[in-house]
Amino acid sequence: MYPRHALTNPLVPLLVPCALVVMALTASPADAIVGGTDQVSDGFTAPLAYIEISEPRGTGACTGTLISPSVVMTAAHCVYETNKRGNLLGIARPSDFRMRVGSRDPANAALGVGADVVAVLPQPYYRWDGNHHFHDIALLALSRPLAQTPAVLAEQHPGEGKPLLIAGYGRSSTTDKSGPRRLRVAQIDAADPASCHLVSESFDASWLFCGTAASSDLTVPGGTACFGDSGGPAFASENTTGNVVVEGVISYGAGSDCEVSRSYLTLVASERGFIDRALATDPRLWSGLRDDPPSATVRAVNRRVGHTGFLSVRINDDRSRRSRIAIIFYARDGEQTAQAYRSIPTNRWVRLELARRSRRSSGSFCVQGTDGTKKESNTACARDVVR
């Protein structure tokens, strides 16, 4: 997985992108993508976006691709705020984003153009199980159309062995913590889906593919994605007209070591229904296409020895009428003492009866809800005191 602090058989594969990418393979500082090169032409750089996101835990960074004059595509996990436990807290606000499009070096204000975000739309079926992302794609609407030529969206899956170019502003090694970094590109080869599944059990070839660093017949050096490359593209050329086609969006890696980890990417062709519908919709109406995670709220409990107490819970959700909640009780020392599940109506306060206690005690309880599509809420906790 590449958090924010990170990252089909054409007749003439990669001929046009390679011509666009390679300028002169002279010595240069190592930045972004592990391996590869930072020698990138203006034409190839044009649709690439460096994205900074402000969130409660600090500032993160991702990569994106301009797919229309006013829409950038990135990874869904880049647009969600999370807590330290990894729970989805909600979708970031447009004002939380700072973007620079068409720049080889986002630290240089003279390169590329800045853009404000006015609407955020993650794939409604995006999920994260704590280890892997599902349908990891999102769109950002810009405040104005840009002059850069957008990338073309793929219509078919890349076949096994197809060479692709990944691009991003992420780390140049697992231990590299400098930033922001220069744009870097590298060549990967699409892998056999069976081998992708062996490395990542959650792999689903209907919407994912994986790639390994290319090692032969290289016009561009091979490499792998790393932290900060999330949301970046995998490019190929599907014709001879010079269109740069984006076939994948960098989602996660098979391990924490970028140097040897496989790159897992969301298939653009499989997400065309979501993308095309969004591009045909006024961004001011994108809220109707969203499915935000539910939010949980609980109230502290103060009860008396020998008396019945009540736990007050509220799950707000914009689509589901009911939510299945998990309730975990903790002793004062933090040890888990009990766990229960209930199904409750959403968008209202619900009182759940608690068993009588025969002696004084203090502890806490935490509640997490899920919606009808199993999207999880935040974990809300409060004190439980028996006097």
Residue pairs with C-beta under 8 A, 6 or more apart in sequence:
1 77
1 131
1 132
1 133
1 251
1 252
1 253
2 75
2 170
2 225
2 226
2 227
2 228
2 229
2 230
2 250
2 251
2 252
2 253
3 60
3 77
3 227
3 230
4 53
4 55
4 60
4 61
4 62
4 77
4 78
4 228
4 230
5 60
5 61
5 227
5 228
6 61
6 62
6 170
6 171
6 226
6 227
6 228
6 229
6 230
7 33
7 62
7 63
7 168
7 170
7 171
7 225
7 226
7 227
7 228
7 229
7 230
7 231
7 232
7 250
7 253
8 154
8 156
8 157
8 158
8 159
8 162
8 247
8 269
9 159
9 162
10 162
10 236
10 237
10 238
10 239
11 240
12 237
12 239
12 240
13 162
13 163
13 236
13 237
14 163
14 164
14 165
14 187
14 219
14 236
14 237
15 237
15 240
16 237
16 240
16 241
16 242
16 243
16 244
17 44
17 165
17 235
17 236
17 237
17 244
18 165
18 219
18 220
20 41
20 43
20 44
20 244
21 37
21 39
21 40
21 41
21 44
21 165
21 185
21 219
21 220
22 37
22 39
22 41
22 219
22 220
23 39
23 40
23 41
24 39
25 37
25 39
25 221
26 39
28 37
28 38
28 39
29 38
29 182
30 38
30 172
30 173
31 38
31 169
31 172
31 181
31 182
31 183
31 184
32 38
32 168
32 169
32 170
32 171
32 172
32 181
32 182
32 183
32 184
32 226
32 228
32 229
33 166
33 167
33 168
33 170
33 172
33 184
33 185
33 186
33 223
33 224
33 225
33 226
33 229
34 171
34 172
34 173
34 174
34 186
34 223
34 224
34 225
34 226
34 258
34 259
35 186
35 213
35 221
35 222
35 223
35 224
36 166
36 184
36 185
36 186
36 187
36 220
36 221
36 222
36 223
37 184
37 185
37 186
37 220
37 221
38 104
38 182
38 183
38 184
38 185
40 104
40 167
40 183
40 184
40 185
42 102
43 149
43 244
44 167
44 185
44 235
44 244
45 102
45 103
45 104
45 112
45 183
46 66
46 101
46 102
46 148
46 149
47 65
47 66
47 67
47 101
47 102
47 148
47 149
47 150
47 151
47 244
48 63
48 64
48 65
48 66
48 101
48 102
48 103
48 167
48 183
48 232
48 233
49 63
49 64
49 65
49 66
49 72
49 74
49 99
49 100
49 101
49 115
50 61
50 63
50 64
50 99
50 100
50 101
50 103
50 106
50 112
50 169
50 180
50 183
51 61
51 62
51 63
51 64
51 72
51 74
51 78
51 97
51 98
51 99
51 140
51 231
52 59
52 60
52 61
52 97
52 98
52 99
52 180
53 59
53 60
53 61
53 62
53 78
53 79
53 92
53 96
53 97
53 98
54 92
54 96
54 97
54 98
55 81
55 82
55 92
55 96
56 81
56 83
56 89
57 82
57 83
57 84
60 78
61 169
61 170
61 179
61 180
61 228
62 74
62 75
62 78
62 228
62 230
62 231
62 232
63 74
63 167
63 168
63 169
63 170
63 228
63 229
63 230
63 231
63 232
63 233
63 250
64 72
64 73
64 74
64 78
64 99
64 140
64 231
64 232
65 72
65 73
65 74
65 151
65 231
65 232
65 233
65 246
65 249
66 72
66 73
66 101
66 102
66 146
66 148
66 150
66 151
67 73
67 139
67 150
67 151
67 153
67 246
67 275
67 279
68 150
68 279
69 145
69 146
69 147
69 148
69 150
70 141
70 142
70 143
70 144
70 145
70 146
70 283
71 139
71 140
71 141
71 142
71 278
71 279
71 283
72 99
72 101
72 115
72 139
72 140
72 142
73 137
73 138
73 139
73 140
73 231
73 233
73 246
73 249
73 268
73 275
74 137
74 138
74 139
74 140
74 230
74 231
74 249
75 133
75 136
75 137
75 138
75 230
75 231
75 249
75 250
75 251
75 266
76 122
76 123
76 126
76 133
76 135
76 136
76 137
76 138
77 126
77 128
77 133
77 136
77 230
77 251
78 138
78 230
78 231
79 91
79 92
79 120
79 122
79 138
79 140
80 88
80 89
80 90
80 91
80 92
80 122
80 126
80 128
81 88
81 89
81 90
81 91
81 92
82 88
82 89
83 89
83 378
83 379
85 379
86 128
86 130
87 368
87 376
87 377
87 378
87 379
88 128
88 293
88 375
88 376
88 377
88 378
89 378
90 292
90 293
90 295
90 378
91 120
91 122
91 290
91 292
92 120
93 120
94 116
94 117
94 118
94 119
94 120
94 140
95 117
97 116
97 117
97 120
97 140
98 114
99 114
99 115
99 116
99 117
99 140
99 142
100 106
100 111
100 112
100 113
100 114
100 115
101 112
101 113
101 114
101 115
101 146
101 148
102 111
102 112
102 113
102 146
102 148
103 111
103 112
103 183
104 111
104 112
104 182
104 183
105 111
105 180
105 182
105 183
106 112
106 169
106 180
106 181
107 180
113 146
113 147
113 148
115 142
115 143
115 144
115 146
116 142
116 143
117 140
117 141
117 142
117 143
118 141
118 142
118 143
118 283
119 140
119 141
119 283
119 284
119 286
120 138
120 139
120 140
120 141
120 286
121 138
121 139
121 140
121 141
121 278
121 283
121 286
121 289
121 290
122 137
122 138
122 290
123 135
123 136
123 137
123 138
123 271
123 274
124 274
124 289
124 290
124 291
125 134
125 135
125 291
125 373
126 133
126 134
126 135
126 136
126 137
126 138
127 133
127 134
127 135
127 374
127 375
128 134
129 202
131 202
132 200
132 202
132 252
133 251
133 252
134 202
134 204
134 207
135 207
135 266
135 271
136 249
136 251
136 252
136 266
137 249
137 266
137 268
137 271
137 274
137 275
138 231
139 275
139 278
139 286
141 283
141 286
151 233
151 235
151 244
151 245
151 246
152 238
152 243
152 244
152 245
152 246
153 245
153 246
153 268
153 269
153 272
153 275
154 236
154 238
154 245
154 246
154 247
154 248
154 267
154 268
154 269
155 238
155 269
155 272
156 238
156 269
157 209
157 247
157 267
157 269
157 270
158 164
158 190
158 209
158 234
158 236
158 247
158 248
159 190
160 190
160 191
160 192
160 193
161 189
161 190
162 189
162 190
162 236
163 187
163 188
163 189
163 190
163 214
163 217
163 236
164 187
164 188
164 189
164 190
164 211
164 234
164 235
164 236
164 247
164 248
165 185
165 186
165 187
165 188
165 220
165 234
165 235
165 236
166 185
166 186
166 187
166 188
166 211
166 223
166 225
166 229
166 232
166 233
166 234
166 235
166 248
166 250
166 263
166 265
167 183
167 184
167 185
167 229
167 232
167 233
167 235
168 183
168 184
168 225
168 226
168 228
168 229
168 230
168 231
168 232
168 250
169 180
169 181
169 182
169 183
169 184
169 228
169 229
169 232
170 181
170 225
170 226
170 227
170 228
170 229
170 230
170 232
171 177
171 179
171 181
171 226
171 227
171 228
171 229
171 258
172 181
172 184
172 226
173 226
173 258
173 259
174 226
174 227
174 256
174 257
174 258
174 259
176 226
179 228
181 228
184 223
185 220
185 223
186 213
186 214
186 220
186 221
186 222
186 223
186 224
187 213
187 214
187 218
187 219
187 220
187 221
187 222
187 223
188 211
188 212
188 213
188 214
188 222
188 223
188 224
188 234
188 263
189 211
189 212
189 214
190 209
190 210
190 211
191 209
191 210
191 211
191 212
191 262
193 203
193 205
193 209
195 210
196 203
196 205
196 208
196 209
196 210
196 262
196 264
197 203
197 205
199 210
199 254
199 262
200 210
200 254
200 262
200 264
203 210
203 264
206 267
206 270
207 266
207 267
207 270
207 271
208 251
208 264
208 265
208 266
208 267
209 248
209 264
209 265
209 267
210 254
210 262
210 263
210 264
210 265
211 234
211 248
211 262
211 263
211 265
212 224
212 262
212 263
213 222
213 223
213 224
214 222
215 222
224 253
224 258
224 259
224 260
224 261
224 262
224 263
225 232
225 250
225 253
225 258
225 261
225 263
226 253
226 258
227 258
229 250
230 250
230 251
230 252
231 249
231 250
232 249
232 250
233 246
233 247
233 248
233 249
233 250
234 246
234 247
234 248
234 249
234 250
234 265
235 244
235 245
235 246
235 247
236 245
236 247
237 243
237 244
237 245
238 245
246 268
247 265
247 267
247 268
247 269
248 265
248 266
248 267
248 268
249 265
249 266
249 268
250 263
250 264
250 265
251 264
251 265
251 266
252 264
253 261
253 262
253 263
253 264
254 261
254 262
254 264
255 261
268 275
277 289
278 286
278 289
281 288
281 289
290 318
291 318
291 319
291 371
291 373
291 375
292 318
293 371
293 375
293 376
293 377
293 378
294 315
294 316
294 317
294 320
294 323
294 346
294 369
294 370
294 371
294 375
294 376
294 377
295 315
295 316
295 317
295 377
295 378
296 313
296 314
296 315
296 325
296 367
296 368
296 369
296 377
296 378
296 379
296 380
297 313
297 314
297 315
297 316
297 380
298 311
298 312
298 313
298 314
298 365
298 366
298 367
298 380
298 381
298 382
299 311
299 312
299 382
300 382
300 383
300 384
300 385
301 309
301 310
301 311
301 312
301 354
301 365
301 382
301 383
301 384
301 385
302 309
302 385
302 387
303 309
303 310
303 354
303 357
303 385
303 386
303 387
304 386
304 387
305 357
305 358
305 359
305 360
305 386
305 387
306 356
306 357
306 358
307 356
308 353
308 354
308 355
308 356
309 353
309 354
309 356
309 357
309 386
310 351
310 352
310 353
310 354
311 327
311 351
311 352
311 354
311 365
311 384
312 349
312 350
312 351
312 352
313 325
313 327
313 344
313 349
313 350
313 352
313 367
314 347
314 348
314 349
314 350
315 323
315 325
315 344
315 346
315 347
315 369
315 377
316 346
316 347
317 323
317 346
317 347
317 369
317 371
317 377
319 371
319 372
320 346
320 371
320 372
320 373
321 345
321 346
322 343
322 344
322 345
322 346
322 372
323 343
323 344
323 345
323 346
323 369
323 370
323 371
323 377
324 341
324 342
324 343
324 369
324 370
325 341
325 342
325 343
325 344
325 367
325 368
325 369
325 370
326 339
326 340
326 341
326 367
326 368
326 369
327 339
327 340
327 341
327 342
327 352
327 365
327 366
327 367
328 336
328 338
328 339
328 365
328 366
328 367
329 336
329 337
329 338
329 339
329 363
329 364
329 365
329 384
330 336
330 337
330 363
330 364
330 365
330 366
331 337
331 361
331 363
332 361
332 362
332 363
337 363
342 352
344 350
344 352
344 369
346 369
357 386
359 386
360 386
360 387
361 385
361 386
362 383
362 384
362 385
362 386
363 383
363 384
364 381
364 382
364 383
364 384
365 381
365 382
365 384
366 379
366 380
366 381
367 379
367 380
367 381
368 376
368 377
368 378
368 379
368 380
369 376
369 377
370 376
370 377
371 377
